[in-house]
Amino acid sequence: MTITDIAPPAADERYRARTAPSIEVAGRLHERFEEILTPEALAFLAQLHELFAGARYDRLADRMRRGYEIGNGRDPRFREDTARIREEASWRVAGPGPGLEDRRVEITGPTDPRMTINALNSGARVWLADQEDATSPTWRNVIGGQLSLRDAIRGDLSYTSPDGRRYEVTAERTPTIVMRPRGWHLEEHHLLFTDRHGRTMPASGSLVDFGLYVFHNAEQLIANGAGPYFYLPKIESAEEARLWDHVFSFSEQYLGIPHGTIRATVLIETLPAAFEMEEILYELRDHCAGLNAGRWDYIFSIIKTYRGRGSRFVLPDRNEVTMTVDFMRAYTELLVQTCHRRGAYAIGGMSAFIPNRRDPEANARAMEKVAADKKREAADGFDGTWVAHPDLIPVAQAEFDAVLGNRPNQLERTRDDVRVRERHLLNLWIGRAITDEGVHGNVSVAIRYIEAWLRGLGAVAIDGLMEDAATAEISRSQIWQWIRQEQVTEQGTPITREYVSELVDRVLGEVERSEGDRFDEAAEVFRDVALSPTFRAFLTTKAYADHLVERD
């Protein structure tokens, strides 16, 4: 049986409520939370969970099975059972919805009020409103972000900082909003779902983020001349994409909006997904606008996938894993080719370098590196790219303007010259060393990021780079793999649990401490996800349950 053989049941049967599932609010109702957690919105969330929570668990089980198979020597491959999808040349995706026709520069960032206003004033064409890796999923952030988006979409958002500084949206043209919900693997413990059998469990972070946003804002977004648009993170298979497509179809029917109004851009940021790009587009074709090359999570996925497969799968220092190494070139060129063959936009990734207004020399270096990164993407055929800071928008736009001119995209560049095979995606050889500095850097960055994440910050500038959950995952997973594979640095230092534990203590002595900081907890989390014998699939899952859930 193949993914295209499994037809969904008829709409009336598939979406009919069989009993009375419910969502209970277990978190505190902070100021204005009742505007988001309305009885009607909770009833919609309950329906989403009743219909799709079981399939979500099935897809997560598939991930575990696939990871086990790869760990035991079965490399990912282009699927034989879906070859006809790849071979059929006629099908196309829906393409851009209103407001997504030109995506040459997209700014990413969290959804707190100040960052929302900064993004809307940035001059970018699109804003990735990030409820995922750039947002620490505290209860206040989860619902506060929904409030920021709701107010912004209605033109009602303003913010006054504790120091009295007032922020308002002043731009004549604001970016089109594309919201990124949490991935399928994440839970929301402040909302509890009780199914038709009386079983109670934490809600799905994906369904909560998506559901609250689309329920409250779809009608207003359409009236504004855009629509409910989403970035879909951490997808690993076409079946996961198909689950999202079913969620979209049900939601459109429930809300009374036309089929295909919802549009999604899928982040290809896991190694398994790189082998199923066309199938992912196919499953979402009525709702799909494009794919994005999520580079940092992709690198993390490679490390996680091959963490136990021997030294030939070990990557060097994080800063040596650039977009120009062979396997990253193969991945991005295949993405552009796949997208343009099917009428989908190809969106480039985020360079981690950020400007430093206080250091002109460092600022110039960052601008130069970002310009080179965006020039390569535009030349490769990407239709747009990400930046993490408003000062980088002119730099990125200049490189895409030079290639696009007045055209909104370069879909006509089908990249027929690209010949990516399975071996190209799996050739991880770089030929550079692991260094003492690289080991220390990973420990330091991960602990400093986790400390900020525990305080509710999801995107943090550290040592001139923008760090988020994805880059922290690279840092801690490299440490785990280097220990497991008994690696030795270029300077001759064996990378052992004892050595890394000493580095943790050293980092705690190097950071600037203050009352109320959470470095001790951050070090505890790091030791758990980097030094434990068992590898945790995501650092955020247990850390969230242990540290971010509000308890009575």
C-alpha positions in Angstrom: 0.0 0.0 0.0 1.3 3.5 -0.8 0.5 6.9 0.4 -1.7 7.7 -2.6 -3.7 4.5 -2.1 -4.9 5.6 1.3 -7.8 7.8 0.4 -9.4 9.8 3.1 -13.0 9.0 4.0 -15.8 11.1 2.6 -15.9 14.6 4.2 -19.2 14.0 6.1 -17.9 10.8 7.6 -14.4 12.0 8.3 -15.3 15.2 10.0 -18.4 14.3 11.9 -18.0 14.5 15.7 -18.8 11.1 17.2 -19.1 12.2 20.8 -18.1 15.2 22.8 -14.3 15.6 23.0 -13.1 18.5 25.0 -10.2 20.8 25.7 -9.6 21.9 29.3 -7.5 24.9 30.1 -5.0 23.7 32.7 -2.8 26.9 32.6 -3.4 30.1 34.4 -5.6 32.7 32.6 -3.3 35.7 32.4 -4.4 39.1 31.2 -6.5 38.9 28.0 -6.0 35.1 27.6 -9.8 34.7 27.6 -9.8 36.6 24.2 -7.9 33.7 22.7 -9.2 30.7 24.8 -12.8 31.3 24.0 -15.3 28.4 24.3 -15.7 28.5 20.5 -11.9 28.3 19.9 -11.6 25.5 22.4 -14.4 23.5 20.7 -12.5 23.8 17.4 -9.3 22.6 19.0 -11.2 19.7 20.5 -12.4 18.7 17.0 -8.9 19.0 15.6 -7.6 16.6 18.3 -10.5 14.2 18.0 -9.9 13.8 14.3 -6.2 14.0 14.0 -4.4 13.3 17.3 -4.4 9.5 16.6 -2.8 10.0 13.2 -0.2 12.3 14.8 0.8 9.5 17.2 1.1 7.2 14.2 3.4 9.5 12.4 5.6 10.0 15.5 5.8 6.2 15.7 6.8 6.1 12.1 9.7 8.5 12.9 10.9 6.2 15.6 10.8 3.2 13.4 12.6 5.0 10.6 15.3 6.2 12.9 15.8 2.7 14.3 16.2 1.4 10.7 18.8 4.0 9.7 20.6 3.5 13.0 20.9 -0.2 12.1 22.4 0.5 8.6 19.4 1.1 6.3 20.1 4.4 4.7 17.3 6.6 3.5 16.4 6.2 -0.2 14.2 7.8 -2.8 11.0 5.7 -2.4 10.1 3.0 -4.9 6.4 2.9 -3.8 6.0 6.6 -4.8 8.1 6.6 -8.0 5.0 7.3 -10.1 4.5 10.6 -8.3 8.0 11.7 -9.2 7.7 10.4 -12.8 4.3 12.1 -13.5 5.2 15.5 -15.1 1.8 17.1 -15.2 0.9 17.9 -11.6 1.6 21.3 -10.0 1.1 22.8 -6.6 -1.4 25.6 -5.9 1.4 28.2 -5.7 1.4 31.5 -3.9 -1.7 32.9 -2.4 -2.5 36.7 -2.4 0.4 38.5 -0.8 2.9 35.7 -1.4 3.6 36.4 -5.0 7.0 38.1 -4.2 8.9 36.6 -1.4 12.4 37.8 -2.1 13.2 38.7 1.5 11.5 37.2 4.5 12.3 38.2 8.1 12.0 35.7 10.9 11.4 36.2 14.5 9.3 35.5 17.6 5.8 36.9 18.2 6.1 39.0 21.3 4.6 42.5 20.8 7.9 44.4 20.4 9.3 41.9 17.9 6.0 41.7 16.0 6.0 45.5 15.6 9.7 45.5 14.5 9.0 42.8 11.9 6.0 44.6 10.5 8.0 47.8 10.2 11.0 46.0 8.7 10.3 46.4 5.0 10.5 42.7 4.3 8.1 41.1 1.9 7.1 38.3 4.3 7.3 37.8 8.1 7.8 34.3 9.5 5.9 34.8 12.7 7.6 32.0 14.7 5.9 30.1 17.4 8.5 27.4 17.0 12.3 27.5 17.2 12.5 31.3 17.8 10.0 31.2 20.6 10.5 29.6 24.1 7.1 27.8 24.6 6.2 29.3 27.9 2.5 29.6 28.4 2.7 33.3 28.3 4.6 33.2 25.1 2.3 30.7 23.5 -1.0 32.6 24.1 0.8 36.1 24.2 2.0 35.4 20.7 -1.5 34.6 19.5 -2.7 38.0 21.1 0.1 39.9 19.3 -0.8 38.3 15.9 -4.5 38.9 16.5 -4.0 42.6 17.3 -1.5 43.1 14.4 -3.8 41.5 11.8 -6.5 44.0 12.9 -4.2 47.0 13.1 -4.6 47.3 16.8 -1.1 46.4 18.0 1.1 48.8 20.1 3.6 48.2 22.9 5.2 50.2 25.7 8.4 48.8 27.1 9.2 48.9 30.8 11.5 51.9 30.2 8.6 53.8 28.6 9.6 53.4 25.0 6.5 53.1 22.8 6.4 50.8 19.7 3.8 51.2 16.9 3.3 49.9 13.4 4.2 52.8 11.1 5.0 51.1 7.8 2.7 51.8 4.9 3.3 48.3 3.5 3.7 45.5 6.1 5.0 42.0 5.3 2.6 39.2 4.6 2.4 37.0 7.7 3.3 33.4 7.5 2.9 31.7 10.9 5.1 28.8 12.0 3.4 26.5 14.5 5.3 24.0 16.7 6.3 20.6 15.2 4.3 17.4 15.5 6.5 16.2 18.3 5.8 19.0 20.8 3.0 19.0 23.3 1.1 21.8 25.1 0.7 20.8 28.7 -1.4 23.8 29.6 -4.3 22.5 27.5 -5.6 19.0 28.1 -7.5 17.0 25.5 -10.0 14.4 26.6 -11.1 12.1 23.8 -14.3 10.2 23.2 -13.1 7.3 25.4 -12.5 9.6 28.4 -8.7 9.5 28.1 -6.9 12.8 28.9 -3.6 13.8 27.5 -1.6 17.0 26.8 -2.7 18.8 23.6 -0.6 18.9 20.5 1.5 22.0 20.2 1.1 21.9 16.4 -2.7 21.8 16.5 -2.9 24.4 19.3 -0.8 26.9 17.5 -2.4 26.3 14.1 -5.9 26.0 15.4 -6.0 29.2 17.5 -4.4 31.2 14.8 -6.6 30.1 11.9 -9.8 30.2 14.1 -9.3 33.7 15.2 -7.7 35.2 12.1 -8.7 33.5 8.9 -11.6 35.7 8.1 -9.7 38.9 8.9 -6.7 37.8 6.9 -8.8 37.2 3.9 -10.5 40.6 4.3 -7.0 42.1 4.4 -6.2 40.7 1.0 -4.0 37.8 2.2 -5.0 34.5 3.9 -4.0 32.1 6.7 -0.5 31.0 5.7 1.8 28.6 7.5 5.4 27.4 7.6 5.4 23.7 8.5 8.4 22.6 10.6 10.2 19.3 11.2 8.3 17.3 8.7 10.0 13.9 8.0 7.7 12.2 5.4 5.0 12.6 2.8 2.6 11.0 5.3 3.2 13.8 7.8 2.5 16.4 5.0 -0.7 14.5 4.1 -1.8 14.8 7.8 -1.4 18.5 7.6 -3.3 18.6 4.3 -6.2 16.8 6.1 -6.0 19.3 8.9 -6.2 22.2 6.4 -9.2 20.7 4.5 -11.2 20.1 7.7 -10.4 23.6 9.0 -11.5 25.2 5.7 -14.8 23.3 5.9 -15.3 24.1 9.6 -14.7 27.8 9.1 -16.6 28.1 5.8 -13.7 29.3 3.7 -12.9 27.9 0.2 -10.8 24.8 -0.2 -7.2 25.9 -0.9 -7.4 29.2 1.0 -4.8 28.0 3.5 -1.3 27.9 2.0 1.7 26.2 3.5 5.5 26.4 2.9 7.2 23.3 4.1 10.6 23.5 5.7 12.8 20.7 4.4 14.9 20.5 7.5 15.2 16.8 8.1 17.3 14.3 6.3 14.4 11.9 5.6 12.3 14.7 4.1 15.1 15.5 1.6 14.4 12.1 0.0 10.6 12.9 -0.2 10.4 16.5 -1.4 8.2 15.8 -4.5 5.9 13.5 -2.4 5.6 16.2 0.2 4.6 18.7 -2.5 2.2 16.3 -4.0 0.4 15.5 -0.7 0.0 19.3 0.0 -0.6 20.3 -3.6 -3.9 22.0 -3.1 -2.5 24.0 -0.2 1.2 24.3 -1.1 3.1 27.5 -1.8 6.7 26.2 -1.7 9.6 24.7 0.2 12.2 26.2 2.4 15.8 25.1 2.9 15.9 25.0 6.7 19.7 24.6 7.0 20.3 24.5 10.7 17.7 21.9 11.6 18.8 19.9 8.5 22.4 19.8 9.9 21.0 18.8 13.3 18.9 16.1 11.6 22.0 14.6 9.9 23.9 14.4 13.1 20.9 12.9 15.0 20.2 10.4 12.2 23.8 9.2 11.9 24.9 9.7 15.5 25.7 6.0 16.1 26.8 4.9 12.6 30.6 5.3 12.9 33.3 8.0 12.5 32.7 8.5 8.8 29.4 10.2 9.7 31.0 12.6 12.2 31.0 16.3 11.2 33.8 18.7 12.3 33.4 22.0 14.2 30.0 23.6 13.6 31.4 26.6 11.8 33.0 24.2 9.2 29.6 22.9 8.1 28.8 25.6 5.6 26.4 25.8 2.8 29.1 25.2 0.3 30.1 21.7 1.4 29.1 18.9 -1.0 26.1 17.4 0.8 24.6 20.8 1.6 25.0 21.9 -2.0 23.3 18.7 -3.2 20.4 19.3 -0.8 19.7 22.9 -1.8 20.1 22.4 -5.5 17.7 19.4 -5.4 15.2 21.6 -3.5 15.3 24.3 -6.1 15.0 21.8 -9.0 12.1 20.0 -7.2 10.2 23.2 -6.4 10.4 24.8 -9.8 9.4 21.5 -11.6 6.1 21.7 -9.7 5.4 25.4 -9.7 6.5 25.9 -6.0 8.6 28.7 -4.7 12.1 27.7 -3.3 13.0 29.8 -0.3 16.5 30.0 1.0 17.7 29.7 4.6 18.9 32.0 7.3 22.5 33.0 7.6 23.3 33.1 11.3 25.5 36.2 11.1 23.9 39.4 12.5 25.0 43.0 12.4 26.7 44.7 15.3 26.1 48.4 15.3 28.7 49.0 18.0 31.5 47.4 16.2 31.9 48.7 12.6 34.6 46.1 11.7 32.5 43.1 12.9 29.4 44.7 11.3 31.2 44.8 7.9 32.3 41.2 8.2 28.8 40.1 9.0 27.3 42.1 6.1 29.9 40.6 3.7 29.2 37.1 4.7 25.4 37.5 4.5 25.7 39.1 1.1 27.8 36.2 -0.2 25.3 33.7 1.2 22.3 35.5 -0.5 24.2 35.9 -3.7 24.8 32.2 -3.9 21.1 31.5 -3.2 19.9 33.9 -5.8 22.3 32.5 -8.4 21.2 28.9 -7.6 17.6 29.8 -8.4 16.0 30.5 -5.1 13.0 32.8 -5.2 13.6 34.3 -1.8 15.5 34.0 1.4 15.4 34.6 5.2 17.1 37.1 7.4 17.0 37.4 11.1 17.6 41.2 11.5 16.0 44.2 9.8 19.5 45.7 9.0 20.1 42.6 6.8 17.1 43.2 4.6 18.8 45.7 2.2 21.8 43.4 1.9 19.7 40.4 1.0 17.3 42.3 -1.3 20.2 43.8 -3.3 21.4 40.3 -4.2 17.9 39.0 -5.2 17.1 42.3 -7.0 20.2 41.8 -9.1 18.9 38.4 -10.3 15.1 38.9 -10.2 14.8 42.5 -11.3 11.1 43.2 -11.5 10.1 39.6 -11.7 8.5 38.1 -8.6 10.3 34.8 -8.9 12.5 32.7 -11.1 10.3 29.6 -11.5 11.4 29.3 -15.1 14.8 28.2 -13.9 14.1 24.5 -13.7 17.7 23.6 -13.0 17.7 20.7 -15.5 21.5 20.6 -15.0 21.1 19.3 -11.4 21.8 15.5 -11.1 21.5 14.7 -7.4 21.6 11.1 -6.4 21.2 9.4 -3.0 24.9 9.2 -2.5 25.3 12.9 -2.9 22.9 13.6 0.0 24.7 11.1 2.2 28.3 12.0 1.4 29.1 13.8 4.7 32.9 14.0 4.2 34.2 17.6 4.8 37.8 16.9 5.6 38.2 19.4 8.5 39.1 18.7 12.1 37.3 18.9 15.4 39.2 21.4 17.6 39.4 22.2 21.3 37.9 25.6 20.4 35.0 23.9 18.6 34.2 21.7 21.6 34.3 24.5 24.0 32.2 26.7 21.7 29.5 24.1 21.4 29.2 23.8 25.2 29.3 27.5 25.8 26.7 28.4 23.1 24.3 25.6 24.1 24.4 26.5 27.8 24.0 30.2 27.2 21.1 29.6 24.7 19.3 27.1 27.0 19.6 29.6 29.9 17.9 32.3 27.8 15.3 29.8 26.6 14.4 28.9 30.2 13.8 32.6 30.8 11.4 32.8 27.9 13.7 33.9 25.1 13.7 31.8 21.9 16.1 33.8 19.6 19.3 35.1 21.2 22.3 36.9 19.8 25.5 35.1 21.0 29.0 35.9 19.8 27.7 37.7 16.7 25.4 34.9 15.6 21.6 34.5 16.0 21.0 31.3 17.9 17.8 29.5 18.2 16.7 26.0 19.2 18.0 24.5 16.0 21.5 25.8 16.4 21.5 24.8 20.1 20.5 21.3 18.9 23.5 21.1 16.6 25.8 22.1 19.4 24.6 19.6 22.0 24.1 16.7 19.4 27.7 17.1 18.1 29.0 16.8 21.7 26.9 13.6 22.2 28.1 12.1 18.9 31.8 13.1 19.4 31.8 11.4 22.8 30.0 8.3 21.4 32.4 8.0 18.5 35.4 8.5 20.7 36.7 11.5 18.8 40.0 13.3 19.5 40.5 17.0 18.7 43.2 18.4 16.4 45.1 19.3 19.5 45.0 15.7 20.8 42.3 16.1 23.4 40.0 13.0 23.8 36.4 14.1 23.8 35.0 12.2 26.8 32.1 12.7 29.2 34.6 13.7 31.9 36.3 16.3 29.6 33.0 17.8 28.6 31.7 17.9 32.2 34.8 19.9 33.1 34.0 22.3 30.2 30.5 22.7 31.6 32.0 23.8 34.9 34.4 26.1 33.1 31.6 27.8 31.1 29.6 28.4 34.3 32.7 30.2 35.6 33.0 32.2 32.4 29.5 33.6 32.0 28.4 36.7 33.8 26.0 35.7 36.5 23.2 37.7 37.9 20.4 37.2 40.5 17.6 35.2 39.0 19.6 33.7 36.1 19.0 30.1 35.2 22.5 28.9 34.3 22.5 26.1 36.9 19.3 24.7 35.4 20.7 25.2 31.9 23.8 23.2 32.8 21.6 20.5 34.2 19.6 20.4 30.9 22.8 20.4 28.8 24.2 17.5 30.8 21.0 15.6 30.3 20.9 16.1 26.5 24.6 15.9 25.7 26.1 13.5 28.3 23.4 10.9 29.0 24.0 7.5 27.4 20.6 7.7 25.7 20.2 10.4 23.0 17.1 12.6 23.4 15.5 13.3 20.1 14.9 17.0 21.0 16.4 19.0 23.8 13.2 21.0 24.1 10.8 18.2 25.0 12.0 17.2 28.4 13.3 20.7 29.2 9.8 22.0 28.5 8.1 19.5 30.7 10.6 20.0 33.5 11.0 23.7 33.5 8.4 25.7 31.5 5.1 24.1 32.5 3.3 26.3 35.0 2.5 24.3 38.1 0.0 25.1 40.9 
